[in-house]
């Protein structure tokens, strides 16, 4: 085969269980030595790249010379679209410190990465190190490998094992349809609070409101009550809960510190990674640490209060918020009943609290904010959704989970918005051993020969382009880039049905697939539909004069200026009387 893939030099990664002075090469710990070690890491890494790199022979049509930073830039939409429109299937990207990554939209390749060979394509070093820094050993920051892959003796490895599998096994039943149905009344209760808060602001007539602030606060309260059995925000005050404030700040803080985190992740040790961040006098890094500290403090308080209630049994649960129907109460009970080797320690339970809140609030508020913005732009669609919901309601009663799911146009609007504008547009994976990545669309190598599969060397990073596959013209048709809810009112294109289905939702990648798929995607859908049904039947939403810019980075969020670090979405809100 004419194509040689990826990196010959394999990244050196240090074990987590080594003491910090071993990881820091035996030097006395000081800010100066932290900087010295960082510089040494860069030099060593670049030396390996020069000595060991074997260039890929993907054809010029599947190669791009621009900076990897443009993919994760806050205004990276145009660059990403350029990649998956002009270089379909797979494209080579020059990445951080001269590394070579593959950006992938080919369905067969993505099926291999996310499903068939998911044990090979694990999370990247920066993802794991940053996740452990922010959340600890939570579901987003643990690995799922069941064994160590063979490696040269000079390599030091991140701790591997079955952390992710173990956590997922305990958590999966709690996010199933039955539990989601049981918390549907909680979603409606919070939605009524949201409606009351907005009504109080527009009694005297239509008004421009930062609707994202109220959506985020409401979703935070729903996640608090439905997932944690804790109330964050009654939506009656102008000020937000401190936990909610830092959750909103976390995504922008991670975006602006990405290059620093890429560099520090080369240490391969969370201990040294954190020490470097703590001792570098950088405002953005220190802000990130403050956010992390606040999150962990509140997460631990919530868990301790729930732990006491769980240990006191069912009678105590009846006196909790929503009578202990929340996911955390059930998790603690399941953890108490689990075999000793399956139990999660206290620090991992704390990590799940922060993980659930961050994942639930940020992605759901981004998705719901995008839908609300689209409906404000398309008044005809908004009217049609409103009519469908009003026609299905019985004397103003709340609809059940199944009744909401049976509304075809509401479902079409939600699916199309999640397809065209996923909250997380791209994720990265690293190959943990040599493998072969198949292609459903052949490409041509530099020697002119047809290539149907790509050899991937251990250490190669692949970028799963979620939006690229969701918006592929080859799959969805020539109108794939258009937002058209009506496409879901007709049979799905045969090209989509024939492609390998690597996602868990509607033949798209918005919630990923395989063992790393979004565990809470059913709760997210419930949350979006309940809040949307309450908003649309109570208010008319329209565009104001305020500018709206959707920033990219690691996740989508709106702001009032390009590359804005403050999330906001200002729309006109008018009460429907």
C-alpha positions in Angstrom: 0.0 0.0 0.0 1.3 3.4 -1.0 0.0 5.4 2.0 2.0 5.6 5.2 0.0 7.2 8.0 0.7 9.3 11.1 3.7 9.5 13.3 6.7 7.3 13.7 7.7 9.1 16.9 5.4 8.0 19.7 4.5 10.5 22.4 6.1 9.9 25.8 3.5 9.8 28.5 4.3 9.5 32.3 2.4 7.3 34.7 0.0 9.0 37.1 1.3 7.0 40.1 4.8 8.4 39.9 5.7 11.0 42.6 5.9 14.5 41.2 9.7 14.8 41.7 10.1 11.7 39.5 7.9 13.2 36.9 9.7 16.5 37.1 13.0 14.6 36.4 14.3 15.0 40.0 14.6 18.8 39.9 13.7 20.8 43.0 10.1 22.1 42.5 10.0 25.8 41.6 8.3 28.0 39.0 11.6 28.4 37.2 12.1 24.6 37.0 8.5 24.2 35.8 9.3 26.5 32.9 12.6 24.7 32.3 10.9 21.3 32.2 8.2 22.6 29.8 10.9 24.0 27.5 12.8 20.6 27.7 9.6 18.7 26.8 9.1 20.9 23.8 12.7 20.3 22.6 12.5 16.6 23.2 9.2 16.3 21.4 10.4 18.3 18.4 13.5 16.2 18.2 11.5 13.0 18.1 9.3 14.5 15.4 12.3 15.4 13.3 14.1 12.0 13.7 11.1 9.7 13.6 8.3 11.4 11.5 7.3 9.5 8.4 5.3 11.8 6.1 1.8 10.7 5.1 1.4 10.3 1.4 -2.2 11.4 1.2 -2.7 13.3 -2.0 -2.5 17.1 -2.1 -6.3 17.2 -2.4 -6.4 15.7 1.1 -3.8 17.9 2.7 -4.0 21.3 4.3 -1.1 23.6 5.4 -3.0 25.9 7.7 -2.7 25.9 11.4 -4.5 23.4 13.6 -5.4 26.3 15.9 -7.9 27.4 13.2 -10.0 24.3 13.8 -10.4 25.2 17.5 -10.5 28.9 17.0 -13.5 30.7 18.4 -14.3 31.8 14.8 -13.4 28.5 13.2 -16.7 27.7 11.5 -15.6 28.9 8.1 -12.3 27.0 8.2 -14.0 23.8 9.3 -16.6 24.1 6.6 -13.9 24.7 4.0 -12.2 21.4 5.1 -15.2 19.1 4.9 -16.5 20.7 1.7 -13.3 20.9 -0.2 -11.5 17.8 1.3 -14.1 15.2 1.9 -13.6 11.9 3.8 -10.2 12.6 5.4 -7.7 15.5 5.4 -4.2 15.9 6.9 -3.8 18.8 9.4 -0.6 20.4 10.7 -1.2 20.5 14.4 0.5 21.6 17.6 4.3 21.6 17.5 4.4 20.2 14.0 2.3 17.1 14.8 0.1 15.6 12.0 -3.5 14.9 12.7 -6.3 13.5 10.5 -9.6 15.2 10.3 -12.2 12.6 9.5 -15.8 12.8 8.0 -15.9 9.4 6.2 -18.7 7.2 7.7 -16.8 3.9 7.6 -13.7 5.5 9.2 -15.9 7.1 11.9 -17.7 3.8 12.6 -14.3 2.2 13.1 -13.1 5.0 15.4 -16.2 5.3 17.6 -17.7 1.8 17.5 -15.8 -1.2 16.0 -12.3 -0.2 17.2 -13.3 2.1 20.1 -10.9 0.3 22.5 -8.1 1.5 20.2 -9.1 5.1 19.7 -9.1 6.5 23.2 -9.2 10.1 24.5 -6.2 12.4 23.8 -3.7 13.3 26.5 -5.0 16.9 26.6 -8.6 15.7 27.0 -7.7 13.3 29.9 -5.3 15.6 31.6 -7.6 18.6 31.4 -10.6 16.5 32.4 -8.9 15.2 35.5 -7.7 18.7 36.3 -11.3 20.1 36.0 -13.5 17.2 37.1 -11.2 14.6 38.7 -11.9 10.9 37.9 -15.3 11.6 36.3 -17.0 10.0 33.3 -15.4 12.5 30.9 -11.9 12.0 32.1 -11.3 8.3 32.7 -10.1 5.7 30.2 -11.8 2.6 29.1 -9.0 0.3 28.1 -9.1 -3.1 29.6 -5.4 -3.9 29.1 -2.1 -2.2 28.2 -1.2 -2.3 24.6 2.3 -3.4 23.7 4.8 -0.4 23.7 8.5 0.2 23.6 10.2 -0.1 27.0 11.1 3.6 27.1 7.5 4.7 27.1 5.8 5.7 30.3 2.0 5.4 30.3 -1.0 7.1 31.7 -2.7 4.9 34.2 -5.0 2.7 32.1 -7.7 0.3 33.2 -11.4 -0.1 33.3 -12.3 3.1 35.1 -14.7 4.3 32.4 -16.3 0.9 31.9 -16.9 0.6 35.7 -18.4 4.0 36.0 -20.5 3.6 32.9 -21.9 0.2 34.2 -23.1 1.9 37.3 -24.5 5.0 35.7 -26.1 3.6 32.5 -29.3 2.4 34.1 -29.9 5.7 35.8 -30.1 7.5 32.4 -32.5 5.1 30.8 -36.0 5.9 29.5 -37.8 4.8 32.7 -35.8 7.3 34.9 -36.1 10.0 32.3 -39.9 9.6 32.3 -39.9 9.9 36.1 -38.2 13.3 36.1 -40.4 14.8 33.4 -42.7 16.5 36.0 -39.6 18.1 37.5 -38.7 19.6 34.0 -42.2 21.1 33.8 -42.0 22.5 37.3 -38.8 24.3 36.4 -40.3 25.4 33.1 -43.2 27.1 34.9 -40.6 28.9 37.0 -38.9 30.1 33.9 -42.2 31.3 32.4 -43.1 33.2 35.6 -39.7 34.9 35.7 -40.0 36.0 32.1 -43.6 37.2 32.5 -42.5 39.4 35.4 -40.1 41.2 33.1 -42.4 41.9 30.2 -45.7 42.8 31.9 -45.4 46.3 30.5 -44.8 45.1 26.9 -42.1 43.4 24.8 -38.6 43.7 25.9 -35.1 42.7 24.9 -33.8 39.9 27.2 -30.7 37.8 27.4 -32.7 34.7 26.9 -29.6 32.5 27.3 -29.1 33.6 30.8 -32.6 32.4 31.8 -32.3 29.2 29.8 -29.0 28.4 31.5 -30.3 29.1 34.9 -33.4 27.0 34.2 -31.4 24.1 32.9 -29.1 24.4 35.8 -32.1 24.2 38.2 -33.5 21.2 36.3 -30.2 19.4 36.3 -29.9 20.3 40.0 -33.3 18.9 40.9 -33.6 16.1 38.4 -30.0 14.8 38.5 -28.7 15.9 41.9 -31.7 16.4 44.1 -30.5 19.9 44.8 -32.0 23.3 44.1 -29.6 25.9 42.7 -31.9 28.7 41.6 -35.5 29.5 42.2 -35.4 31.9 39.2 -36.8 34.7 41.5 -33.6 36.7 41.9 -31.4 38.6 39.6 -28.3 36.9 40.9 -27.3 33.3 40.0 -26.0 30.5 42.1 -22.2 30.5 42.3 -22.0 27.0 40.9 -24.1 28.1 37.9 -21.9 31.1 37.3 -18.6 29.2 37.1 -20.2 26.4 35.0 -21.0 29.1 32.4 -17.4 30.5 32.6 -15.7 27.1 32.2 -16.1 26.5 28.5 -14.6 30.0 27.5 -11.9 29.5 30.1 -10.9 26.1 28.5 -11.0 27.7 25.0 -8.5 30.5 25.8 -6.1 28.2 27.7 -6.0 25.4 25.0 -2.4 26.1 23.9 -1.1 26.1 27.5 -2.9 22.8 28.2 -1.6 21.3 25.0 2.0 22.1 26.2 1.5 20.9 29.8 -0.2 17.7 28.6 3.2 16.6 27.3 4.2 15.8 30.9 1.7 13.0 30.8 1.1 13.4 34.6 -1.9 15.2 36.1 0.2 16.0 39.2 2.9 17.8 37.2 0.2 19.2 34.8 -1.6 20.8 37.7 1.6 22.0 39.4 2.7 23.8 36.2 -0.6 25.5 35.9 -0.7 26.6 39.5 2.8 28.1 39.4 2.7 29.9 36.1 1.7 33.6 36.6 -0.8 33.6 33.8 -4.2 35.3 34.3 -6.2 32.9 32.1 -4.7 29.8 33.8 -5.3 31.2 37.3 -8.9 32.0 36.3 -9.4 28.4 35.2 -8.0 27.1 38.5 -10.4 29.4 40.4 -13.3 28.1 38.4 -12.3 24.5 39.1 -11.9 25.2 42.8 -15.4 26.6 43.1 -16.9 23.8 41.1 -15.3 21.1 43.3 -16.2 22.9 46.5 -19.9 23.0 45.6 -19.9 19.5 44.1 -18.5 18.0 47.4 -21.1 19.9 49.5 -23.9 18.5 47.4 -22.6 14.9 47.5 -22.0 15.0 51.3 -25.6 16.1 51.9 -27.0 13.4 49.6 -24.7 10.8 51.0 -26.1 11.3 54.5 -29.7 11.1 53.2 -28.9 7.9 51.2 -27.4 6.3 54.3 -30.6 7.1 56.3 -32.8 5.1 53.9 -36.1 5.5 52.2 -37.8 7.6 55.0 -35.2 10.2 54.6 -35.5 10.2 50.8 -39.2 11.2 51.1 -38.2 14.4 52.8 -35.7 15.4 50.1 -36.3 17.6 47.1 -38.7 15.8 44.8 -38.6 12.9 47.2 -35.3 11.5 46.2 -36.2 10.7 42.6 -33.0 12.3 41.3 -30.2 10.5 39.6 -27.6 11.1 42.3 -29.8 9.6 45.0 -30.2 6.5 42.9 -26.5 6.4 42.1 -25.6 6.5 45.8 -28.0 3.8 46.5 -26.7 1.6 43.6 -23.2 2.3 44.8 -24.0 1.1 48.3 -25.5 -2.1 46.9 -22.7 -2.8 44.4 -20.0 -5.4 45.0 -16.9 -4.0 46.6 -14.9 -4.2 43.4 -17.6 -2.3 41.5 -18.1 0.5 44.1 -16.9 4.0 43.2 -14.8 5.8 45.8 -15.9 9.2 47.2 -13.6 11.3 44.9 -15.1 9.6 41.8 -18.6 10.3 43.0 -17.7 14.0 43.5 -16.3 14.0 40.0 -19.6 12.7 38.6 -21.4 15.7 40.2 -19.3 18.3 38.4 -19.3 16.2 35.2 -23.1 15.9 35.2 -23.7 19.6 35.8 -21.1 20.8 33.2 -22.2 18.4 30.5 -25.9 18.8 31.1 -25.9 22.6 31.4 -23.4 23.7 28.8 -24.4 21.4 25.9 -28.2 21.6 26.6 -28.2 25.4 27.0 -26.2 25.8 23.8 -28.5 23.5 21.9 -31.7 25.1 23.3 -30.3 28.6 22.7 -29.5 27.7 19.1 -33.1 26.4 18.5 -34.6 29.5 20.1 -32.4 31.7 17.9 -33.4 29.8 14.8 -37.1 30.1 15.7 -36.7 33.8 16.2 -35.2 34.0 12.7 -37.9 31.8 11.2 -41.3 33.1 12.5 -43.2 30.7 10.2 -41.6 27.7 11.8 -42.1 29.2 15.3 -45.9 29.6 14.5 -46.1 26.0 13.3 -44.4 24.6 16.3 -46.7 26.7 18.6 -49.8 25.4 16.8 -48.8 21.8 17.1 -48.0 22.0 20.8 -51.2 24.0 21.6 -53.3 21.4 19.7 -51.8 18.5 21.6 -52.3 20.0 25.1 -55.3 18.9 27.1 -56.8 21.8 29.1 -53.3 23.2 29.7 -52.1 20.0 31.4 -48.4 19.0 31.1 -47.7 16.5 28.5 -45.9 13.2 29.3 -42.5 12.2 28.0 -44.2 10.0 25.4 -46.7 12.6 24.3 -43.9 15.1 23.7 -42.0 12.5 21.7 -45.0 11.9 19.5 -45.2 15.6 18.2 -43.7 15.2 14.7 -42.9 18.8 13.9 -41.4 19.6 17.3 -39.3 16.5 16.8 -38.3 17.6 13.3 -37.2 21.1 14.6 -35.1 19.5 17.4 -33.5 16.9 15.1 -32.7 19.4 12.4 -31.2 21.9 14.8 -29.1 19.2 16.5 -28.0 17.9 13.1 -27.0 21.2 11.6 -25.6 22.8 14.8 -24.2 20.3 17.2 -23.2 21.8 20.6 -19.8 20.0 20.4 -18.7 20.2 16.7 -15.5 18.2 16.9 -13.7 15.8 19.2 -10.2 14.2 19.1 -9.1 10.6 19.6 -5.7 9.0 19.8 -4.8 5.6 18.5 -3.4 3.5 21.4 -1.9 0.8 19.0 -1.3 0.4 15.3 -4.4 -0.2 13.3 -6.1 0.1 9.9 -8.8 2.7 9.3 -11.2 1.8 6.5 -12.7 4.3 4.1 -16.1 4.2 2.4 -14.9 6.9 -0.1 -11.5 6.0 -1.7 -8.8 8.6 -2.0 -5.8 8.8 -4.3 -2.2 8.6 -2.9 0.7 10.8 -4.2 1.7 7.9 -6.4 -1.7 7.9 -8.1 -2.9 4.6 -6.6 -6.3 4.1 -5.1 -6.4 3.9 -1.3 -9.4 2.2 0.4 -7.9 2.1 4.0 -5.3 4.1 6.0 -2.7 2.5 8.3 -2.8 4.3 11.6 0.3 4.2 13.8 0.0 4.3 17.6 0.0 7.9 18.8 -1.8 9.3 15.7 -4.6 11.7 16.6 -7.8 11.7 14.6 -10.3 14.5 14.7 -13.9 13.2 14.6 -15.6 16.0 12.7 -19.2 15.8 14.1 -20.6 18.7 12.1 -18.7 17.6 9.0 -20.5 14.3 8.9 -23.8 15.8 10.0 -23.7 18.2 7.1 -22.2 15.9 4.5 -23.7 16.5 1.1 -22.8 13.0 0.1 -25.1 11.7 2.8 -27.8 14.3 3.3 -28.1 15.8 -0.2 -27.2 19.1 -1.8 -29.2 21.0 0.8 -27.3 19.5 3.7 -26.1 22.9 4.9 -29.6 24.4 5.0 -31.7 24.3 8.2 -34.8 22.5 7.0 -37.0 20.9 9.6 -39.3 19.5 6.9 -36.6 17.1 5.8 -37.5 15.0 8.9 -41.1 14.8 7.8 -40.1 12.6 4.9 -38.2 9.3 4.8 -34.5 9.6 5.5 -32.2 9.7 2.5 -31.1 6.2 1.4 -27.5 7.4 1.4 -27.8 8.0 5.2 -29.5 4.7 5.8 -26.9 2.8 3.8 -23.9 4.4 5.6 -22.4 2.8 8.7 -24.4 4.1 11.7 -21.9 5.3 14.2 -24.2 7.6 16.2 -26.8 6.8 18.9 -29.3 9.4 17.7 -31.1 9.7 14.4 -28.1 8.6 12.2 -26.1 11.6 13.2 -23.1 12.2 15.4 -24.4 15.0 17.7 -24.3 12.7 20.7 -21.4 10.6 19.4 -21.6 6.7 19.5 -20.0 3.7 21.0 -18.9 3.5 24.7 -18.2 7.2 24.8 -21.6 8.3 23.5 -23.4 11.0 25.6 -24.9 9.2 28.5 -27.5 11.9 29.1 -28.8 12.5 25.6 -32.4 11.4 26.5 -32.5 13.9 29.4 -31.2 16.6 27.1 -34.0 15.9 24.6 -36.6 16.0 27.4 -35.2 19.2 28.7 -35.2 20.9 25.3 -38.7 19.8 24.4 -40.3 20.7 27.8 -38.7 24.2 27.9 -39.3 24.8 24.3 -43.0 23.9 24.6 -43.4 26.2 27.6 -41.6 29.1 25.9 -43.3 28.9 22.5 -46.8 28.7 23.8 -46.3 31.6 26.3 -44.1 34.0 24.3 -43.3 35.2 20.8 -39.6 35.4 20.3 -38.0 37.6 17.6 -34.7 39.1 16.7 -33.6 42.4 18.4 -31.0 44.9 17.2 -28.4 43.2 19.4 -25.7 41.3 17.4 -25.4 37.6 17.9 -22.2 35.7 17.1 -21.9 31.9 17.6 -18.4 31.1 18.8 -16.8 27.7 18.0 -13.8 26.6 20.1 -14.3 23.4 21.9 -18.1 23.9 22.1 -20.6 26.4 20.6 -21.9 29.4 22.5 -23.3 32.8 21.5 -21.9 36.2 22.4 -22.6 39.8 21.5 -19.3 40.3 19.8 -16.9 38.1 17.7 -14.7 35.9 19.8 -16.6 37.0 22.9 -15.9 35.3 26.1 -19.2 36.2 27.7 -22.2 33.9 26.7 -25.3 35.9 25.9 -28.2 35.7 23.4 -30.4 38.8 23.4 -33.9 38.4 21.8 -37.1 40.3 21.9 -39.6 38.5 24.1 -43.4 39.3 23.9 -46.1 37.8 26.0 -48.8 35.9 24.1 -52.1 36.9 25.8 
